[in-house]
Amino acid sequence: MSADAAQEPRGKNGRAPDPLRVGGWMPMREYADDEHVDFAIVGTGAGGGTLACKLAEYGFSTVAFDAGPWWRPLEEFASDEDHQQKLYWTDERICDGDNPLQLGSNNSGKAVGGSMVHFAMVSLRFRPEWFKARTKLGYAVDWPLDWREMWHYYREVEQALSISGPVNYPWGPPRPRYPYRAHELNAAGLVLARGCEALGLKWTPTPLATLSAPRGIAHPCVYRGFCTIGCSTNAKQSALITWIPRAVRAGAEVRDLAMVGRIETDTTRLCTGVHYMREGQWRFQKARNVVVAGYAIETPRLLLISSNNWFPDGLANSSGLVGRNLMVQTNQAVWGKFDEEIRWYKGPP
Ligand SMILES: Cc1cc2nc3c(=O)[nH]c(=O)nc-3n(C[C@H](O)[C@H](O)[C@H](O)COP(=O)(O)OP(=O)(O)OC[C@H]3O[C@@H](n4cnc5c(N)ncnc54)[C@H](O)[C@@H]3O)c2cc1C
């Protein structure tokens, strides 16, 4: 086991942790700070990790930064809620307004792989009618693209994340098959299915980003539970174990424990790079393009604190809406009390 991931960066000296092999490393290309890379990406979660992979695979020079550590799930994750607090962004955040969000718990992640390291793996497709919300449902606005176009991309993501889903989905038009068979329902799912049957409602197992069959050297899910505090067996498919290793293999550099504090722009009003703190030092990475993928709170924060003479209200804020109307993820959940023992925490959600 190497040094504490929360204290010392692991992505350096030409190598990066290979999360799929105990003690494993993989070679990683590194860029100098004064090398103008094509893309600097802030955040390596669902957005930044995925983009780093695709950009590197298309041949762009890419450096992705994450404020959090680069964990090795097989060695460093435990079935223990307290221990796994280490995955969360618990730094103080202040939220204002009539109905402020409660922050400071598992609302978002701080690790290479971002919130996906502890997300619940639910992998739903947007329903066709939601792309025409205004026309068909009378609210919001219609999307500028058609559901068929989007479903083409779902296929690529579902393959990459090995989504396990039902063969027949009881709602909407016939859909492409999920790459892996659905998981067995967990105990809470069985209770819900029983309730649906009693009420005459259709139901189906939820498509999930966790392996239901072996893939390469990764084992399928063992139904140990505790999925939403980080999966210690790597059955769970997250940016940490899917997109990031692919990104590194394609030539991206990922800098862990690297907090970006400011985006710089020049007199042409274009980005020139990012200031970041790593190993106790402020450094500046030159970049032609900067992507901010730091989740719902840190993204607006970074855009706002990067204000300058040309952008006094922060970057990308011509609407004045950056940092307002804050929402983190929406969630569907039902709680109930039962006479029988449920053990809801076992198996994937
Ligand atoms: C408990 C929980 C359960 C969820 N369950 C599901 C689910 O079942 N299905 C689903 O589809 N979605 C789920 N989500 C939502 C999903 O995880 C997020 O929508 C998604 O991860 C957001 O991607 P992102 O790239 O915007 O941010 P994240 O994945 O959170 O990544 C942001 C990264 O940016 C880094 N960062 C931020 N600021 C900086 C900075 N200044 N410098 C350097 N690094 C920085 C952070 O450390 C973090 O690693 C869940 C979320 C949570 C919290």
The ligand as an SDF file (V2000), in Angstrom:
LIG
                    3D

 53 58  0  0  0  0  0  0  0  0999 V2000
  -25.4900   10.5090   -2.9630 C   0  0  0  0  0  0  0  0  0  0  0  0
  -25.6620   10.6830   -4.4440 C   0  0  0  0  0  0  0  0  0  0  0  0
  -26.3170    9.7030   -5.1970 C   0  0  0  0  0  0  0  0  0  0  0  0
  -26.4790    9.8540   -6.5750 C   0  0  0  0  0  0  0  0  0  0  0  0
  -27.0930    8.8680   -7.2950 N   0  0  0  0  0  0  0  0  0  0  0  0
  -27.2190    8.9940   -8.6350 C   0  0  0  0  0  0  0  0  0  0  0  0
  -27.8060    7.9530   -9.4140 C   0  0  0  0  0  0  0  0  0  0  0  0
  -28.1890    6.9070   -8.9000 O   0  0  0  0  0  0  0  0  0  0  0  0
  -27.9030    8.1270  -10.7640 N   0  0  0  0  0  0  0  0  0  0  0  0
  -27.4690    9.2860  -11.3650 C   0  0  0  0  0  0  0  0  0  0  0  0
  -27.5610    9.3950  -12.6070 O   0  0  0  0  0  0  0  0  0  0  0  0
  -26.9280   10.2920  -10.6420 N   0  0  0  0  0  0  0  0  0  0  0  0
  -26.7840   10.1710   -9.3160 C   0  0  0  0  0  0  0  0  0  0  0  0
  -26.2170   11.1660   -8.5800 N   0  0  0  0  0  0  0  0  0  0  0  0
  -25.8500   12.3940   -9.2680 C   0  0  0  0  0  0  0  0  0  0  0  0
  -24.5310   12.2860   -9.9950 C   0  0  0  0  0  0  0  0  0  0  0  0
  -23.5690   11.6430   -9.1900 O   0  0  0  0  0  0  0  0  0  0  0  0
  -24.0780   13.6990  -10.3500 C   0  0  0  0  0  0  0  0  0  0  0  0
  -25.0980   14.3310  -11.0860 O   0  0  0  0  0  0  0  0  0  0  0  0
  -22.8120   13.7110  -11.1630 C   0  0  0  0  0  0  0  0  0  0  0  0
  -21.7590   13.0230  -10.5000 O   0  0  0  0  0  0  0  0  0  0  0  0
  -22.4160   15.1730  -11.4220 C   0  0  0  0  0  0  0  0  0  0  0  0
  -21.2750   15.1710  -12.2480 O   0  0  0  0  0  0  0  0  0  0  0  0
  -20.3110   16.4170  -12.2180 P   0  0  0  0  0  0  0  0  0  0  0  0
  -19.2010   16.0870  -13.1590 O   0  0  0  0  0  0  0  0  0  0  0  0
  -21.0960   17.6550  -12.4320 O   0  0  0  0  0  0  0  0  0  0  0  0
  -19.7590   16.5080  -10.7150 O   0  0  0  0  0  0  0  0  0  0  0  0
  -19.0370   15.4160   -9.7860 P   0  0  0  0  0  0  0  0  0  0  0  0
  -19.2180   14.0400  -10.2860 O   0  0  0  0  0  0  0  0  0  0  0  0
  -19.4500   15.7230   -8.3830 O   0  0  0  0  0  0  0  0  0  0  0  0
  -17.5010   15.8150   -9.9500 O   0  0  0  0  0  0  0  0  0  0  0  0
  -17.0270   17.0660   -9.5660 C   0  0  0  0  0  0  0  0  0  0  0  0
  -15.5530   16.9260   -9.1950 C   0  0  0  0  0  0  0  0  0  0  0  0
  -14.9830   18.2180   -9.2800 O   0  0  0  0  0  0  0  0  0  0  0  0
  -14.0290   18.3470   -8.2650 C   0  0  0  0  0  0  0  0  0  0  0  0
  -13.8520   19.7830   -8.0600 N   0  0  0  0  0  0  0  0  0  0  0  0
  -14.7980   20.7030   -7.7740 C   0  0  0  0  0  0  0  0  0  0  0  0
  -14.2690   21.9260   -7.7220 N   0  0  0  0  0  0  0  0  0  0  0  0
  -12.9570   21.7960   -7.9810 C   0  0  0  0  0  0  0  0  0  0  0  0
  -11.8720   22.7180   -8.0670 C   0  0  0  0  0  0  0  0  0  0  0  0
  -12.0610   24.0320   -7.8730 N   0  0  0  0  0  0  0  0  0  0  0  0
  -10.6450   22.2320   -8.3460 N   0  0  0  0  0  0  0  0  0  0  0  0
  -10.4460   20.9010   -8.5540 C   0  0  0  0  0  0  0  0  0  0  0  0
  -11.4530   19.9830   -8.4820 N   0  0  0  0  0  0  0  0  0  0  0  0
  -12.6850   20.4370   -8.1990 C   0  0  0  0  0  0  0  0  0  0  0  0
  -14.6280   17.6120   -7.0850 C   0  0  0  0  0  0  0  0  0  0  0  0
  -13.6200   17.1940   -6.1820 O   0  0  0  0  0  0  0  0  0  0  0  0
  -15.3270   16.4390   -7.7710 C   0  0  0  0  0  0  0  0  0  0  0  0
  -14.4890   15.2910   -7.7770 O   0  0  0  0  0  0  0  0  0  0  0  0
  -26.0070   11.0290   -7.2120 C   0  0  0  0  0  0  0  0  0  0  0  0
  -25.3500   12.0150   -6.4680 C   0  0  0  0  0  0  0  0  0  0  0  0
  -25.1710   11.8540   -5.1050 C   0  0  0  0  0  0  0  0  0  0  0  0
  -24.4540   12.9210   -4.3370 C   0  0  0  0  0  0  0  0  0  0  0  0
  1  2  1  0
  2  3  1  0
  2 52  2  0
  3  4  2  0
  4  5  1  0
  4 50  1  0
  5  6  2  0
  6  7  1  0
  6 13  1  0
  7  8  2  0
  7  9  1  0
  9 10  1  0
 10 11  2  0
 10 12  1  0
 12 13  2  0
 13 14  1  0
 14 15  1  0
 14 50  1  0
 15 16  1  0
 16 17  1  0
 16 18  1  0
 18 19  1  0
 18 20  1  0
 20 21  1  0
 20 22  1  0
 22 23  1  0
 23 24  1  0
 24 25  2  0
 24 26  1  0
 24 27  1  0
 27 28  1  0
 28 29  2  0
 28 30  1  0
 28 31  1  0
 31 32  1  0
 32 33  1  0
 33 34  1  0
 33 48  1  0
 34 35  1  0
 35 36  1  0
 35 46  1  0
 36 37  1  0
 36 45  1  0
 37 38  2  0
 38 39  1  0
 39 40  1  0
 39 45  2  0
 40 41  1  0
 40 42  2  0
 42 43  1  0
 43 44  2  0
 44 45  1  0
 46 47  1  0
 46 48  1  0
 48 49  1  0
 50 51  2  0
 51 52  1  0
 52 53  1  0
M  END
$$$$
